[in-house]
Amino acid sequence: MTAKPIRIAVLKFSHETVTFLPYDTTRADFTFDGSPAGGEALLAAEPRSYLGGFVKLAREYADVELVGITSPLEAKTGSGSGWLTNDTYESFVGTMIAELEAAGPFDGVYLSLHGAMAVRGVPRPEAELARRVRAAVGPAAFIAATFDPHGNEDAEFLRHADLAFTVKYFPHYDDYLQGERAARTLVRAIRGDYVPAHATVKVPIISPTVLQWTGASPWMDLVQRALTWEAREPDVYVNFFFGFPWADVPDLGMTFQVLTNGKPDLARKIALDMAATAWRKRDSLLNSTKIHRIKHGVALAQQAVADRLTPVVLADHSDRSGYATWLLREIIDQGLAKVLVATVADATAIDALLAEGVQAGDAFDRAIGGLADASAGEPVRVQGTVLRVTKGLGRNDGDRWVQVGFGDGNVLVISRYLAQVIETFALVEAGLQPDAFDVIALKSRVHFRRGFDDTGFAQTILLVEPDQPFLGTVRLDGLTYENVDLSAYYPYGEPAFDPRA
């Protein structure tokens, strides 16, 4: 007997929102050549990520039809932009829901989300999207989603959806795997082989993302505990939302979410166990990573070069706009040589240079970066020679990198947007040779470890931030929250929390 054909709608709306930045994220930030995308263009948009894993696995079932619903792809600003305007959210969601209703009926829906989107006037945008999708497809369809671990989700999302799967590692290695899990379990649920039962427990811990590296204890221990539960109990999935403190939203903070196949008591037991473990380790979770002030970090880099402990990675974890010049200025002031600074964002400079027809060999003399907000510092004057102009990391064809040689063997890469260089091959593709430099200065928190630490490339890694408690600081009490009471979270208060409850 032939199985009944299964129709699954695929939607995407993902953004990691830094609400403390002074400029909003608009429709234009999601609109460029190729975005929004629908149909096969959407289904093929991210072959190595959540979406790619979902599509590949789902299409291994001969009776499954995927329908790509027109959706915005990743914003060209990346996470270097603030609140999504209400117009942005309503415009894209309205289009998706209308198309979903017109193309139905569906047996299932897959949502490729992030978890840290923040929208003006919409307190929980991912949960609200799930609510609207549920209204469009009806109570019988199953809804599954994938998330980044830096989500600020609570129980609200699974009031409307059935399944959620969150990446466990930081750097993010398992997004493709979680997409596969979502596809397999969604099909099983539609066929009646998986009856979703879940539990969600929030833990009153707030932590800067730079501390959340899962390549070392204690964050590694929590990931391993989640994996152990998944190994010992069939059909169990443990989601660990680390939290994203740069989004001033009411569901901020750490969350554990457990899915089981028809076993709500087991889901609750595991969620409470994970929460209790995190609570026991709360002090070590927030003291596991050494952060240096930029001046001291640059001096340590200079010493590492003298000791031949190179290459050195200087990672400015605090720069959320991409425009920050604190590290560049200190590199110049301390006279470091053979340094690659990748990158400092300056859209105005990029536009001016391109309008002037910039070419390799041109003399360069202008102030770069700064002034995007207080955390970016002042522009820094750089004098040197243009080495090359290349495409940047973003999808948008207008994203260009201008590389400038200056000082004693130094190279500055100017980008249009915040650029987190995660892999060394991204530099190679831009015509740079990473191993030709003693020091590489990056704008990244943990993601860079994927290509510069876990590969064994860097001998010395130094995480730095400016003196002031600016936007990306580990001192979260230096931020002005309006929707969050910091005293309700460890370590800024003494919240009452009993994980046995």
C-alpha positions as CSV (number, residue, x, y, z in Angstrom):
1,M,0.0,0.0,0.0
2,T,1.4,3.4,-1.0
3,A,1.8,5.9,1.9
4,K,-0.3,9.0,1.8
5,P,1.7,11.9,0.3
6,I,3.0,14.4,2.8
7,R,3.1,18.2,2.1
8,I,5.4,20.3,4.2
9,A,5.7,24.1,3.9
10,V,9.2,25.6,4.5
11,L,9.6,29.1,5.9
12,K,12.6,31.1,7.1
13,F,12.8,34.2,9.3
14,S,16.0,34.6,11.3
15,H,17.8,37.5,12.9
16,E,20.0,37.9,16.0
17,T,19.0,41.3,17.1
18,V,21.2,43.7,19.1
19,T,18.6,46.0,20.5
20,F,21.1,48.4,22.1
21,L,22.4,49.5,18.7
22,P,20.9,52.9,17.8
23,Y,19.6,52.0,14.4
24,D,16.8,49.7,13.4
25,T,16.7,46.8,11.1
26,T,14.4,47.5,8.1
27,R,12.9,45.7,5.2
28,A,15.8,47.0,3.0
29,D,18.2,45.0,5.2
30,F,16.5,41.7,4.2
31,T,16.0,42.8,0.6
32,F,18.7,42.2,-2.0
33,D,19.5,40.0,-5.0
34,G,18.1,36.6,-4.0
35,S,16.2,37.7,-1.0
36,P,13.3,37.2,-0.3
37,A,13.4,33.7,-1.8
38,G,10.6,31.2,-2.4
39,G,10.2,27.8,-4.1
40,E,13.3,25.9,-5.0
41,A,15.4,29.1,-4.5
42,L,14.6,29.1,-0.8
43,L,15.0,25.3,-0.4
44,A,18.5,25.6,-2.0
45,A,19.5,28.8,-0.2
46,E,21.6,27.3,2.7
47,P,22.9,23.9,1.7
48,R,25.3,23.6,4.7
49,S,23.0,24.9,7.4
50,Y,19.7,24.1,9.2
51,L,17.7,24.5,6.0
52,G,20.1,22.4,4.0
53,G,19.9,19.5,6.5
54,F,16.1,19.7,6.6
55,V,15.7,19.7,2.8
56,K,18.2,16.9,2.3
57,L,16.7,14.5,4.8
58,A,13.1,15.3,4.0
59,R,13.8,14.5,0.3
60,E,15.0,11.1,1.2
61,Y,11.3,10.3,1.6
62,A,9.7,9.6,-1.8
63,D,6.3,10.6,-0.5
64,V,7.3,14.1,0.9
65,E,6.7,17.3,-1.1
66,L,8.4,20.4,0.1
67,V,6.9,23.8,-0.7
68,G,9.2,26.8,-0.2
69,I,7.2,29.8,1.1
70,T,8.6,33.2,0.1
71,S,10.9,34.2,3.0
72,P,13.6,36.7,3.7
73,L,17.1,35.3,3.9
74,E,19.7,36.4,6.5
75,A,19.9,40.2,6.7
76,K,22.9,41.7,4.9
77,T,23.8,43.5,8.2
78,G,24.2,40.1,10.0
79,S,23.8,40.7,13.7
80,G,25.1,44.2,13.4
81,S,21.8,45.9,13.5
82,G,19.1,46.8,16.1
83,W,15.4,46.3,16.6
84,L,13.4,45.1,13.7
85,T,10.8,47.7,12.9
86,N,7.2,46.5,13.3
87,D,6.7,47.2,9.6
88,T,9.6,44.9,8.7
89,Y,8.1,42.0,10.7
90,E,4.5,42.5,9.7
91,S,5.4,42.9,6.0
92,F,7.4,39.7,5.7
93,V,5.2,37.6,8.1
94,G,2.0,38.9,6.3
95,T,3.4,37.8,3.0
96,M,4.4,34.4,4.3
97,I,1.1,33.7,6.0
98,A,-0.9,34.7,2.9
99,E,1.2,32.4,0.7
100,L,0.9,29.6,3.3
101,E,-2.9,29.9,3.3
102,A,-3.1,30.1,-0.5
103,A,-0.8,27.1,-1.1
104,G,-2.4,24.8,1.5
105,P,-3.4,22.4,2.8
106,F,-0.2,21.2,4.5
107,D,0.5,18.2,6.8
108,G,3.5,20.0,8.3
109,V,5.5,23.2,8.5
110,Y,9.2,23.7,9.1
111,L,10.4,27.1,10.4
112,S,14.1,28.0,10.2
113,L,14.4,30.5,13.0
114,H,17.1,32.0,15.3
115,G,15.5,32.6,18.7
116,A,17.0,36.1,19.4
117,M,14.9,38.1,17.0
118,A,13.5,41.3,18.6
119,V,10.7,43.3,17.1
120,R,9.3,46.6,18.2
121,G,5.8,45.9,19.5
122,V,6.1,42.1,19.4
123,P,7.5,40.7,22.7
124,R,8.1,37.1,21.4
125,P,8.3,37.3,17.6
126,E,9.2,33.6,17.0
127,A,6.3,32.5,19.2
128,E,4.0,35.0,17.5
129,L,5.0,33.6,14.1
130,A,4.2,30.1,15.3
131,R,0.8,31.3,16.5
132,R,0.0,32.8,13.1
133,V,1.3,29.7,11.2
134,R,-0.9,27.5,13.5
135,A,-4.0,29.7,12.6
136,A,-3.2,29.4,8.9
137,V,-2.6,25.6,8.8
138,G,-5.0,24.4,11.4
139,P,-4.7,22.2,14.5
140,A,-4.0,18.9,12.6
141,A,-0.7,20.0,11.0
142,F,2.6,19.6,12.8
143,I,5.0,22.6,13.2
144,A,8.7,22.0,13.7
145,A,11.5,24.6,14.0
146,T,15.2,24.9,14.4
147,F,17.0,27.4,16.5
148,D,20.4,28.9,17.3
149,P,21.5,28.3,20.9
150,H,21.6,32.0,21.5
151,G,17.8,32.2,21.7
152,N,15.8,33.8,24.4
153,E,12.9,31.4,24.1
154,D,10.5,30.3,26.8
155,A,7.5,28.0,26.9
156,E,5.4,30.2,24.6
157,F,6.7,28.9,21.3
158,L,5.7,25.3,22.0
159,R,2.2,26.4,22.9
160,H,1.7,26.8,19.2
161,A,4.3,24.6,17.6
162,D,5.1,20.9,18.2
163,L,8.8,20.4,17.8
164,A,12.0,22.4,18.3
165,F,15.6,21.5,17.8
166,T,18.5,23.7,18.9
167,V,22.2,23.7,18.0
168,K,24.3,22.5,21.0
169,Y,27.8,23.7,20.1
170,F,29.4,27.1,20.1
171,P,31.0,27.5,17.6
172,H,28.0,26.1,15.8
173,Y,28.9,22.8,14.3
174,D,25.6,21.0,14.3
175,D,23.1,23.2,12.6
176,Y,22.9,20.9,9.6
177,L,22.3,17.9,12.0
178,Q,19.5,19.7,13.8
179,G,17.9,20.4,10.4
180,E,18.0,16.7,9.7
181,R,16.5,15.9,13.1
182,A,13.7,18.3,12.5
183,A,12.9,16.7,9.1
184,R,13.0,13.2,10.4
185,T,10.9,13.8,13.5
186,L,8.4,16.0,11.7
187,V,7.7,13.2,9.2
188,R,7.4,10.7,12.1
189,A,4.9,13.0,13.8
190,I,2.9,13.4,10.7
191,R,2.8,9.6,10.3
192,G,1.8,9.1,13.9
193,D,5.1,7.5,15.0
194,Y,6.2,10.4,17.2
195,V,3.7,12.1,19.7
196,P,5.4,15.3,20.8
197,A,5.5,15.8,24.6
198,H,7.7,18.5,26.0
199,A,8.8,20.5,29.0
200,T,10.5,23.9,29.3
201,V,12.4,25.3,32.3
202,K,14.0,28.7,32.5
203,V,17.0,29.2,34.7
204,P,17.6,32.7,36.0
205,I,21.2,33.0,34.7
206,I,22.3,35.7,32.3
207,S,25.7,35.5,30.6
208,P,27.6,37.3,27.9
209,T,28.0,35.2,24.8
210,V,31.8,35.4,24.9
211,L,31.7,33.2,28.0
212,Q,29.6,30.5,26.3
213,W,32.3,28.6,24.5
214,T,31.4,24.9,24.5
215,G,34.9,23.7,23.7
216,A,35.8,23.8,27.4
217,S,34.2,23.2,30.8
218,P,31.8,24.0,32.2
219,W,29.7,24.8,29.1
220,M,31.1,21.6,27.5
221,D,29.8,19.7,30.6
222,L,26.2,20.9,30.0
223,V,26.3,20.0,26.4
224,Q,27.7,16.5,27.3
225,R,24.9,16.0,29.8
226,A,22.3,16.9,27.2
227,L,23.9,14.4,24.8
228,T,24.0,11.7,27.5
229,W,20.3,12.1,28.1
230,E,19.6,11.8,24.4
231,A,21.8,8.7,24.2
232,R,20.2,6.9,27.2
233,E,16.6,7.7,26.4
234,P,15.2,6.9,22.9
235,D,13.4,9.7,21.1
236,V,14.6,12.4,23.6
237,Y,15.9,15.7,22.3
238,V,17.4,18.2,24.8
239,N,17.5,21.9,23.7
240,F,19.8,24.2,25.6
241,F,19.2,27.9,24.9
242,F,22.3,29.7,26.3
243,G,20.5,33.1,26.0
244,F,21.3,36.3,24.2
245,P,21.8,39.3,26.5
246,W,22.1,41.9,23.7
247,A,18.3,41.6,23.1
248,D,16.3,43.5,25.6
249,V,13.3,41.2,25.6
250,P,11.1,39.7,28.3
251,D,12.0,36.0,27.8
252,L,15.8,36.8,28.1
253,G,18.0,34.2,29.6
254,M,19.0,30.5,29.8
255,T,16.3,27.9,29.0
256,F,16.2,24.1,28.8
257,Q,13.6,22.5,26.6
258,V,13.1,18.7,26.3
259,L,11.1,16.8,23.7
260,T,9.9,13.2,24.2
261,N,7.8,10.7,22.3
262,G,4.6,10.8,24.4
263,K,6.4,11.0,27.8
264,P,5.7,14.4,29.5
265,D,6.9,13.2,32.9
266,L,10.2,12.2,31.4
267,A,10.5,15.5,29.6
268,R,10.0,17.3,32.9
269,K,12.5,15.1,34.7
270,I,15.2,15.8,32.2
271,A,14.5,19.5,32.0
272,L,14.7,19.8,35.7
273,D,17.9,17.8,35.8
274,M,19.6,20.1,33.2
275,A,18.4,23.2,35.1
276,A,19.7,21.9,38.4
277,T,23.1,21.1,36.8
278,A,23.3,24.6,35.3
279,W,22.3,26.2,38.6
280,R,25.0,24.2,40.5
281,K,27.6,25.4,38.0
282,R,26.4,29.0,37.8
283,D,29.5,30.5,39.2
284,S,31.9,28.6,37.0
285,L,29.8,29.3,33.9
286,L,30.4,33.0,34.4
287,N,34.1,32.7,35.3
288,S,35.4,30.3,32.6
289,T,36.9,32.8,30.2
290,K,39.6,35.4,30.6
291,I,38.9,38.8,29.1
292,H,41.6,41.4,28.8
293,R,41.2,45.2,28.4
294,I,42.4,46.1,24.9
295,K,45.6,47.9,25.9
296,H,46.8,45.0,28.0
297,G,45.7,42.4,25.4
298,V,47.7,44.2,22.7
299,A,50.8,44.2,25.0
300,L,50.3,40.5,25.6
301,A,50.1,39.9,21.9
302,Q,53.4,41.9,21.5
303,Q,55.0,39.6,24.1
304,A,53.7,36.5,22.4
305,V,55.3,37.6,19.2
306,A,58.6,38.1,20.9
307,D,58.2,34.6,22.5
308,R,57.4,33.2,19.0
309,L,54.0,32.0,20.1
310,T,52.5,32.9,16.8
311,P,50.1,33.2,15.1
312,V,48.2,35.3,17.7
313,V,44.5,35.9,17.5
314,L,43.3,39.1,19.1
315,A,39.5,38.8,19.3
316,D,37.5,41.9,20.1
317,H,34.4,40.2,21.4
318,S,32.6,43.4,22.3
319,D,32.2,45.1,18.9
320,R,28.5,44.6,17.9
321,S,28.3,47.2,15.1
322,G,31.6,46.3,13.4
323,Y,32.7,50.0,13.4
324,A,34.7,49.8,16.6
325,T,38.3,51.2,16.3
326,W,39.6,50.7,19.9
327,L,41.7,47.7,18.9
328,L,43.0,49.2,15.7
329,R,44.0,52.4,17.5
330,E,45.9,50.4,20.2
331,I,47.7,48.2,17.6
332,I,48.9,51.4,15.9
333,D,49.8,53.1,19.2
334,Q,51.8,50.1,20.4
335,G,53.5,49.7,17.1
336,L,52.6,46.1,16.3
337,A,54.0,44.7,13.1
338,K,52.7,42.1,10.7
339,V,49.1,42.4,11.9
340,L,46.0,41.6,9.9
341,V,43.0,43.6,11.1
342,A,39.9,41.9,9.7
343,T,37.7,43.9,9.7
344,V,36.6,47.5,10.6
345,A,33.2,48.3,9.1
346,D,32.7,51.7,7.5
347,A,29.9,51.8,4.9
348,T,30.5,55.5,4.1
349,A,34.2,54.9,3.4
350,I,33.4,51.8,1.2
351,D,30.8,53.8,-0.8
352,A,33.2,56.7,-1.3
353,L,36.1,54.5,-2.3
354,L,34.0,52.6,-4.8
355,A,32.6,55.9,-6.2
356,E,36.2,57.0,-6.7
357,G,37.0,53.9,-8.6
358,V,39.5,52.6,-6.0
359,Q,42.1,50.3,-7.4
360,A,45.1,48.3,-6.1
361,G,48.1,50.6,-5.8
362,D,46.2,53.7,-4.9
363,A,47.5,55.8,-2.1
364,F,45.2,55.6,1.0
365,D,44.8,58.3,3.6
366,R,41.5,58.6,5.5
367,A,39.8,58.2,8.9
368,I,38.1,54.8,9.2
369,G,35.4,53.4,11.5
370,G,34.0,54.8,14.7
371,L,31.0,57.0,15.4
372,A,28.4,54.3,14.7
373,D,27.6,54.6,18.4
374,A,29.5,55.3,21.7
375,S,30.8,51.8,21.8
376,A,32.6,52.2,18.4
377,G,35.0,55.0,19.5
378,E,36.4,57.7,17.2
379,P,37.6,57.2,13.6
380,V,41.2,56.3,13.2
381,R,43.3,57.8,10.5
382,V,45.1,55.2,8.4
383,Q,47.8,56.0,5.8
384,G,49.0,53.4,3.4
385,T,48.4,51.7,0.0
386,V,45.3,49.9,-1.3
387,L,46.3,46.3,-1.9
388,R,43.1,44.9,-3.4
389,V,39.3,45.2,-3.6
390,T,37.3,41.9,-3.1
391,K,33.9,40.7,-2.4
392,G,32.9,40.6,1.3
393,L,31.4,37.8,3.4
394,G,27.8,38.9,2.8
395,R,25.3,37.7,0.2
396,N,24.7,41.2,-1.1
397,D,26.9,41.9,-4.2
398,G,27.4,45.4,-2.8
399,D,29.3,44.1,0.1
400,R,33.0,44.8,-0.7
401,W,36.2,44.6,1.2
402,V,39.0,47.2,0.6
403,Q,42.4,46.0,1.9
404,V,44.9,48.6,2.9
405,G,48.6,48.0,3.6
406,F,50.0,50.2,6.3
407,G,52.7,50.4,8.9
408,D,55.2,47.6,9.2
409,G,53.6,44.8,7.2
410,N,50.1,45.5,8.5
411,V,46.9,45.1,6.6
412,L,43.5,46.6,7.4
413,V,40.4,45.2,5.8
414,I,37.6,47.7,5.6
415,S,34.1,46.1,5.2
416,R,30.6,47.5,4.6
417,Y,29.1,45.5,7.5
418,L,30.2,43.8,10.7
419,A,32.2,40.8,9.6
420,Q,32.8,37.8,11.8
421,V,35.7,36.0,10.1
422,I,35.1,32.4,11.3
423,E,37.4,30.4,9.0
424,T,40.8,31.1,7.6
425,F,39.7,30.2,4.1
426,A,37.5,33.3,4.1
427,L,40.7,35.3,4.2
428,V,42.4,33.1,1.6
429,E,39.5,33.6,-0.7
430,A,40.0,37.4,-0.3
431,G,43.6,37.0,-1.4
432,L,45.1,37.1,2.0
433,Q,47.6,34.6,3.5
434,P,46.7,34.2,7.2
435,D,49.9,32.4,8.1
436,A,52.0,35.4,6.8
437,F,50.9,37.5,9.8
438,D,52.1,37.3,13.4
439,V,48.8,38.7,14.7
440,I,45.3,38.5,13.4
441,A,42.7,40.9,14.9
442,L,39.1,39.8,14.5
443,K,35.7,41.0,15.6
444,S,34.3,37.8,17.1
445,R,33.2,36.3,20.4
446,V,33.5,32.5,20.0
447,H,32.7,31.7,16.4
448,F,36.3,32.4,15.3
449,R,37.5,29.4,17.3
450,R,36.1,27.2,14.5
451,G,38.8,28.1,12.1
452,F,41.5,29.6,14.3
453,D,41.5,27.5,17.5
454,D,39.8,24.1,16.9
455,T,42.0,23.7,13.8
456,G,45.2,24.3,15.7
457,F,46.0,27.4,13.7
458,A,46.6,29.9,16.5
459,Q,49.2,29.4,19.2
460,T,47.9,32.3,21.3
461,I,44.3,33.5,21.7
462,L,43.5,36.7,23.5
463,L,40.0,38.0,24.1
464,V,39.7,41.8,24.6
465,E,37.2,44.6,25.2
466,P,37.5,48.4,25.7
467,D,37.9,50.0,29.2
468,Q,34.3,51.3,29.3
469,P,31.3,49.0,29.8
470,F,30.2,49.4,26.2
471,L,27.7,47.5,24.2
472,G,29.3,44.1,24.0
473,T,30.8,44.2,27.4
474,V,30.9,41.3,29.9
475,R,29.6,43.8,32.4
476,L,26.0,43.6,31.5
477,D,25.0,46.0,34.2
478,G,26.6,48.6,32.0
479,L,23.7,48.3,29.6
480,T,20.3,50.0,29.9
481,Y,17.6,47.4,29.9
482,E,14.0,48.5,29.7
483,N,12.2,45.1,29.5
484,V,14.5,43.2,31.8
485,D,15.1,43.4,35.6
486,L,18.8,42.4,35.9
487,S,18.3,41.7,39.6
488,A,16.1,38.8,38.7
489,Y,19.1,37.0,37.2
490,Y,22.3,35.6,38.6
491,P,24.9,37.2,39.0
492,Y,23.2,40.6,39.3
493,G,20.8,39.5,41.9
494,E,19.9,36.6,44.2
495,P,17.0,35.0,42.4
496,A,15.0,32.3,44.2
497,F,15.3,29.2,42.1
498,D,14.5,25.7,43.1
499,P,15.1,23.3,40.2
500,R,13.5,20.5,42.1
501,A,10.1,22.2,41.8
